[in-house]
């Protein structure tokens, strides 16, 4: 992390940002009117997410990585972690944290969902491998897990044990499908597919276990993310973010940012995208393409 970056957005449009200060990161909240609020300072802070619907933030920091919980207006308190292994944030759900931990071996990860309130945990994937990313469906039944050379589907309520973990597809190490996001119906998964022939946005359907193109073709360096409400997809390439309809891939509009986009995320209300660029963060309105720099 360098400079200032947007790390997350909450339901009221508040931005969770990180500002690097020497070897530490200052976590700052910026509301819709531009008012700033210091939340905490942590060494080695690499990720932070609001818990949906709550004034709490899950923070990943330290080396090896550990997780702490921050109630807005209070101090950072330990949540998960050990000096013996890494504990890394993969995502959040209402009242729950999705994380990976390499307790057995540094390259063998387990994916766990933890209830923050009562501390109960469910190990949803414990077959090892260097878990690169994971996406949990809105109803928590399915988890898509990207490993270096394959994509697997975890069913938390399988009919048989053989259905618990199923191979979706083999994946090339340096390309394949990334940026995994579930649609609200929890039966369709959106991903950005990079191949030797180009890049496109594709959709996986759980029922027939098949892939279908949604948006194509795109520049080789593009990355697409589906909005939380599933209606639109935003695709970033260079200094441009383009918006498309999810159902038919129709182009809607594009926005030009002042510098190349390094990463971005949707707001929970699906009305805007917060983008980090080489010159600083900005918010892009999905309905108009209007760009608002964040200072």
C-alpha positions in Angstrom: 0.0 0.0 0.0 1.3 3.5 -0.9 -0.2 6.9 -0.6 -3.9 6.9 0.2 -6.3 4.1 -1.0 -9.9 3.3 -0.6 -10.2 -0.1 1.2 -14.0 -0.4 1.5 -17.4 1.4 1.2 -20.3 1.0 3.6 -24.1 1.1 3.1 -24.2 4.9 3.7 -21.5 5.7 1.2 -18.8 6.2 3.8 -15.3 5.4 2.5 -12.8 3.4 4.5 -9.3 4.7 3.4 -5.8 3.9 4.4 -3.0 6.5 4.5 0.6 5.4 4.7 2.7 7.1 7.3 6.3 5.6 7.3 5.8 1.9 8.3 2.3 2.4 9.6 -1.1 2.9 8.0 -3.7 5.4 9.3 -7.2 4.2 8.8 -9.5 7.1 8.0 -13.3 7.2 7.3 -14.6 9.8 4.9 -18.4 10.4 4.9 -20.6 11.4 1.9 -20.0 15.1 2.7 -16.3 14.7 2.8 -15.8 14.9 6.6 -12.8 12.9 7.8 -12.6 10.7 10.9 -9.5 9.0 12.2 -10.2 5.4 13.2 -6.8 3.8 14.2 -3.2 3.4 13.2 -1.7 0.0 12.6 1.6 -1.5 11.5 1.5 -3.5 8.3 -2.2 -2.9 7.6 -2.9 -4.5 4.3 -6.8 -4.9 4.2 -9.9 -3.7 6.0 -13.6 -4.2 5.5 -16.7 -2.9 7.1 -19.0 -5.6 8.6 -22.2 -5.2 6.6 -24.9 -3.3 8.5 -22.6 -2.6 11.5 -20.3 0.2 12.7 -17.4 -2.3 12.9 -14.3 -2.9 10.7 -12.3 -6.1 10.3 -8.6 -5.1 9.9 -5.7 -7.3 8.6 -2.3 -6.2 9.8 1.0 -7.4 11.1 3.5 -10.0 10.0 2.5 -12.8 10.0 -0.9 -11.3 9.2 -3.6 -11.3 11.9 -7.1 -10.0 12.1 -8.5 -7.4 14.6 -11.9 -5.9 15.1 -12.5 -2.2 15.3 -15.7 -0.7 16.6 -15.9 2.8 15.1 -15.0 5.2 18.0 -13.2 2.5 20.0 -9.8 0.8 20.0 -8.6 -2.0 17.8 -9.1 -5.4 19.6 -7.6 -8.8 18.6 -9.9 -11.1 16.7 -7.8 -13.9 15.1 -4.1 -14.7 14.6 -1.0 -16.3 15.9 2.8 -15.7 15.6 3.1 -19.2 14.1 1.0 -18.7 11.0 -0.8 -16.2 8.7 -4.5 -15.3 9.1 -5.7 -13.4 6.1 -9.0 -11.7 5.3 -10.9 -13.1 2.3 -14.2 -11.3 2.7 -17.0 -10.4 5.1 -20.7 -11.4 5.4 -23.3 -10.0 7.9 -21.8 -10.8 11.3 -19.2 -13.1 9.8 -15.6 -13.1 8.6 -14.2 -15.3 5.8 -10.5 -15.9 6.2 -7.7 -18.2 5.2 -5.0 -19.6 7.6 -2.0 -21.8 7.0 -1.8 -23.5 10.4 -0.3 -26.8 9.0 2.1 -25.5 6.4 2.8 -22.1 4.9 1.5 -23.2 1.5 -1.5 -25.3 2.7 -4.5 -23.0 3.5 -7.8 -23.7 5.2 -10.8 -21.4 4.4 -12.9 -20.6 7.4 -16.1 -18.7 8.1 -16.2 -17.3 11.7 -19.2 -15.8 13.5 -17.8 -12.6 15.0 -20.4 -12.4 17.8 -20.2 -15.9 19.3 -16.9 -17.1 17.9 -18.3 -20.2 16.2 -16.3 -21.3 13.1 -16.9 -23.5 10.1 -13.9 -24.8 8.1 -15.5 -24.8 4.6 -12.3 -25.9 2.7 -9.5 -27.8 4.3 -7.9 -29.7 1.4 -4.8 -27.5 1.3 -3.3 -25.6 -1.5 -2.3 -21.9 -1.8 -5.8 -20.4 -1.8 -5.5 -17.3 -4.0 -9.1 -16.0 -3.6 -12.5 -17.0 -2.4 -16.0 -15.7 -3.0 -19.0 -16.7 -0.8 -22.5 -16.7 -2.3 -25.0 -14.3 -0.7 -26.9 -17.2 0.9 -23.6 -18.7 2.1 -24.2 -22.1 0.5 -21.5 -21.9 -2.2 -17.9 -20.8 -2.0 -15.8 -20.4 -5.2 -12.1 -20.9 -4.4 -9.3 -20.0 -6.8 -6.2 -22.1 -6.4 -3.0 -21.5 -8.5 -4.1 -24.0 -11.1 -7.8 -24.8 -10.6 -11.1 -23.3 -9.6 -13.2 -25.3 -7.2 -16.8 -25.0 -5.9 -17.5 -25.8 -2.2 -21.1 -26.7 -1.4 -21.7 -26.2 2.4 -25.0 -28.3 2.2 -24.1 -31.1 -0.1 -26.3 -34.1 -0.9 -23.3 -36.4 -0.6 -19.7 -35.9 0.7 -18.5 -36.1 -2.9 -20.5 -33.0 -3.7 -18.8 -31.0 -1.0 -15.9 -29.9 -3.1 -16.2 -30.1 -6.9 -13.8 -29.0 -9.6 -15.2 -26.1 -11.7 -12.3 -25.9 -14.1 -8.5 -26.3 -14.4 -6.9 -22.9 -14.6 -3.6 -21.6 -16.1 -1.3 -20.3 -13.4 -0.8 -16.8 -15.0 -4.2 -16.4 -16.6 -7.6 -18.1 -16.3 -10.6 -16.7 -14.3 -10.2 -14.1 -11.6 -12.2 -11.4 -9.8 -14.9 -13.8 -8.7 -18.3 -12.3 -7.7 -21.6 -14.1 -7.1 -24.9 -12.7 -8.4 -27.7 -12.1 -5.8 -29.5 -15.4 -6.7 -26.4 -17.4 -5.4 -26.5 -19.7 -8.4 -24.4 -17.7 -10.9 -20.8 -16.6 -10.6 -19.2 -13.7 -12.6 -15.5 -13.8 -13.4 -12.9 -12.1 -15.6 -11.4 -14.6 -17.9 -7.9 -14.0 -19.4 -6.8 -16.2 -22.3 -4.2 -16.0 -25.1 -7.0 -14.8 -27.3 -8.0 -11.9 -25.1 -10.1 -11.0 -22.0 -13.9 -11.3 -21.4 -16.4 -11.4 -18.6 -18.0 -14.8 -18.1 -20.7 -16.3 -16.0 -20.7 -19.8 -14.4 -24.1 -21.4 -13.6 -24.1 -23.9 -10.7 -27.1 -25.9 -12.1 -25.5 -27.0 -15.3 -21.9 -26.3 -14.3 -21.2 -24.3 -17.5 -19.5 -21.1 -18.5 -21.2 -18.5 -20.7 -19.7 -15.2 -22.1 -21.2 -12.0 -20.8 -19.0 -9.1 -22.0 -16.4 -9.6 -24.8 -14.0 -8.7 -26.1 -12.1 -6.6 -23.6 -8.5 -5.3 -23.6 -6.0 -7.9 -22.2 -5.4 -5.9 -19.0 -9.1 -5.3 -18.1 -10.8 -6.5 -14.9 -14.6 -6.7 -14.4 -16.7 -6.8 -11.2 -20.4 -7.4 -10.9 -22.4 -4.9 -8.8 -23.9 -6.3 -5.5 -27.5 -6.0 -7.0 -26.3 -8.0 -10.1 -27.7 -5.5 -12.6 -24.4 -4.1 -13.9 -20.8 -5.0 -14.4 -17.9 -2.4 -14.2 -14.8 -3.1 -16.2 -11.6 -1.2 -15.6 -8.7 -0.8 -18.1 -6.1 1.9 -18.0 -7.7 5.1 -16.9 -11.2 4.1 -18.0 -14.1 2.4 -16.2 -16.9 1.1 -18.4 -20.3 -0.1 -17.4 -22.4 -3.0 -18.9 -25.7 -4.7 -18.3 -25.2 -8.1 -16.7 -27.9 -10.0 -18.5 -27.0 -9.1 -22.1 -23.6 -7.5 -21.9 -24.8 -4.2 -23.5 -22.5 -1.3 -23.1 -24.0 1.5 -21.0 -21.3 4.2 -20.5 -17.7 4.9 -19.7 -15.9 7.2 -17.4 -12.4 8.6 -17.8 -10.3 8.9 -14.7 -7.3 11.2 -14.2 -4.8 8.3 -14.0 -4.7 4.5 -14.6 -6.9 2.5 -12.2 -5.0 0.1 -9.9 -8.1 -1.5 -8.3 -11.7 -0.7 -7.6 -14.8 -1.9 -5.7 -18.6 -1.4 -5.9 -20.5 0.5 -3.2 -23.1 -1.8 -1.4 -26.0 0.2 -3.0 -24.6 -0.6 -6.5 -24.9 3.1 -7.5 -21.1 3.9 -7.6 -17.6 2.5 -7.9 -14.7 3.6 -5.7 -11.5 3.4 -7.7 -7.9 3.7 -6.7 -5.7 5.3 -9.3 -2.1 6.2 -9.7 -2.9 9.8 -8.7 -5.3 9.0 -5.9 -8.8 7.6 -5.3 -12.0 8.7 -6.9 -15.7 7.7 -6.9 -17.5 7.1 -10.2 -21.3 7.3 -10.4 -22.6 4.2 -12.3 -25.7 6.0 -13.6 -23.9 9.0 -15.1 -20.2 8.3 -15.3 -19.4 11.4 -13.2 -16.0 11.2 -11.5 -15.5 12.7 -8.0 -11.8 12.8 -6.8 -11.2 11.9 -3.1 -8.8 14.1 -1.2 
